[in-house]
């Protein structure tokens, strides 16, 4: 067990365009949550070689609406590692938007500064027998 395991390389992002089925073009909060989960799965593959299981969100905040056609970047960052548990920080940003931009439905723009639309803290679990690529120095740690 290494008390000084460097977590800084364990940050991943995914980015995709989102759709809505609501008349006001607002994207479901479930879609944003799923994007956070997909980024978290990619992070789990990076550390453990296994997707693991979501145990809970300690917090989950939606800070601004996401609209149909937005490009959303979801990021997951490893904050702490236990024997089987992992504490992660999640953020979702809108990076490009077409809602309310220009006069034609095809108009859009890349935002000068990404808009933070959601943030969360979550705990996941990767059972020891599924940890294929977990560095030996992090096994056997207490829960974060």
C-alpha positions as CSV (number, residue, x, y, z in Angstrom):
1,X,0.0,0.0,0.0
2,X,1.4,3.3,-1.1
3,X,0.1,6.4,0.8
4,X,1.4,8.6,-2.0
5,X,-0.2,7.1,-5.1
6,X,-0.5,9.8,-7.8
7,X,-4.2,10.2,-8.8
8,X,-3.6,13.1,-11.2
9,X,-3.4,10.9,-14.4
10,X,-6.9,9.5,-13.6
11,X,-9.1,12.0,-15.4
12,X,-11.2,11.2,-18.4
13,X,-13.7,13.0,-20.6
14,X,-16.3,12.1,-23.2
15,X,-18.2,14.5,-25.4
16,X,-21.3,14.0,-27.4
17,X,-24.3,15.9,-28.8
18,X,-27.6,15.4,-26.9
19,X,-31.2,15.2,-28.0
20,X,-34.5,15.9,-26.2
21,X,-38.0,14.6,-26.4
22,X,-39.5,17.6,-24.5
23,X,-41.4,20.3,-26.4
24,X,-39.2,23.0,-24.8
25,X,-36.1,21.3,-26.1
26,X,-34.7,20.8,-22.5
27,X,-32.7,17.6,-22.2
28,X,-33.7,15.1,-19.5
29,X,-31.6,15.2,-16.3
30,X,-31.3,11.4,-16.8
31,X,-29.4,11.9,-20.0
32,X,-26.8,14.2,-18.2
33,X,-26.5,11.6,-15.4
34,X,-25.9,8.8,-17.9
35,X,-23.1,10.8,-19.5
36,X,-21.5,11.2,-16.1
37,X,-21.8,7.5,-15.6
38,X,-20.2,6.8,-19.0
39,X,-17.2,9.0,-18.2
40,X,-17.0,7.1,-14.9
41,X,-17.0,3.8,-16.6
42,X,-14.1,4.9,-18.9
43,X,-12.2,6.0,-15.7
44,X,-12.9,2.6,-14.2
45,X,-11.4,0.8,-17.2
46,X,-8.4,3.0,-17.0
47,X,-7.7,2.1,-13.3
48,X,-9.1,-1.4,-12.8
49,X,-9.7,-2.8,-16.3
50,X,-13.4,-3.3,-15.2
51,X,-16.4,-1.0,-15.2
52,X,-17.3,-1.7,-11.5
53,X,-20.6,-0.7,-10.0
54,X,-22.1,2.7,-9.0
55,X,-22.8,2.5,-5.2
56,X,-24.1,6.0,-4.7
57,X,-23.9,9.7,-5.4
58,X,-23.0,11.7,-2.4
59,X,-24.2,14.8,-4.2
60,X,-25.6,15.5,-7.6
61,X,-26.4,19.0,-8.7
62,X,-27.9,20.4,-11.9
63,X,-26.8,24.0,-12.3
64,X,-28.1,25.0,-15.8
65,X,-30.4,23.6,-18.4
66,X,-29.0,21.5,-21.3
67,X,-30.9,21.9,-24.6
68,X,-31.4,19.7,-27.7
69,X,-28.3,19.9,-29.9
70,X,-25.9,20.9,-27.2
71,X,-22.5,19.3,-27.1
72,X,-21.9,18.1,-23.6
73,X,-18.5,17.1,-22.2
74,X,-18.7,14.8,-19.1
75,X,-15.5,14.5,-17.0
76,X,-14.7,12.0,-14.2
77,X,-11.7,12.5,-11.9
78,X,-10.5,9.9,-9.4
79,X,-10.3,11.6,-5.9
80,X,-9.6,8.6,-3.6
81,X,-9.1,4.9,-3.7
82,X,-10.0,2.2,-1.2
83,X,-9.6,-1.6,-1.3
84,X,-12.6,-1.9,-3.6
85,X,-14.2,1.6,-3.4
86,X,-13.4,4.6,-5.5
87,X,-14.5,8.2,-4.9
88,X,-14.9,10.3,-8.0
89,X,-15.7,13.9,-8.9
90,X,-17.9,14.4,-11.9
91,X,-18.6,17.5,-14.0
92,X,-20.7,18.1,-17.2
93,X,-20.1,21.2,-19.3
94,X,-21.9,22.4,-22.4
95,X,-19.2,23.2,-25.0
96,X,-21.3,24.1,-28.0
97,X,-24.9,25.2,-28.4
98,X,-27.5,25.8,-31.1
99,X,-30.5,26.6,-28.9
100,X,-31.2,30.4,-29.2
101,X,-28.3,30.9,-31.6
102,X,-29.0,32.6,-34.9
103,X,-32.1,32.5,-37.0
104,X,-31.9,29.1,-38.7
105,X,-32.2,25.7,-37.0
106,X,-28.7,24.8,-38.2
107,X,-27.0,27.7,-36.6
108,X,-24.8,27.1,-33.6
109,X,-21.6,28.1,-31.9
110,X,-18.8,26.8,-29.8
111,X,-19.0,28.6,-26.4
112,X,-16.1,30.8,-25.5
113,X,-16.1,29.3,-22.1
114,X,-17.7,25.9,-21.4
115,X,-20.9,26.2,-19.3
116,X,-20.9,24.1,-16.1
117,X,-24.3,22.4,-16.1
118,X,-23.9,19.6,-13.5
119,X,-21.5,18.3,-10.9
120,X,-21.5,15.3,-8.6
121,X,-19.5,13.3,-6.2
122,X,-19.9,9.5,-6.4
123,X,-18.7,6.3,-4.9
124,X,-18.2,3.2,-7.0
125,X,-17.1,-0.3,-6.2
126,X,-14.9,-2.7,-8.1
127,X,-14.7,-6.1,-6.4
128,X,-11.1,-7.4,-5.9
129,X,-11.7,-10.4,-8.2
130,X,-12.6,-8.0,-11.1
131,X,-9.6,-5.7,-10.7
132,X,-7.5,-6.8,-13.7
133,X,-5.2,-3.8,-14.0
134,X,-5.3,-2.1,-10.6
135,X,-1.8,-1.1,-9.5
136,X,-0.7,-3.3,-6.6
137,X,0.2,-0.2,-4.6
138,X,-3.5,0.7,-4.2
139,X,-4.9,-2.6,-3.3
140,X,-5.7,-3.1,0.4
141,X,-6.4,0.5,1.1
142,X,-9.2,1.5,3.5
143,X,-12.5,3.0,2.1
144,X,-12.2,6.7,1.0
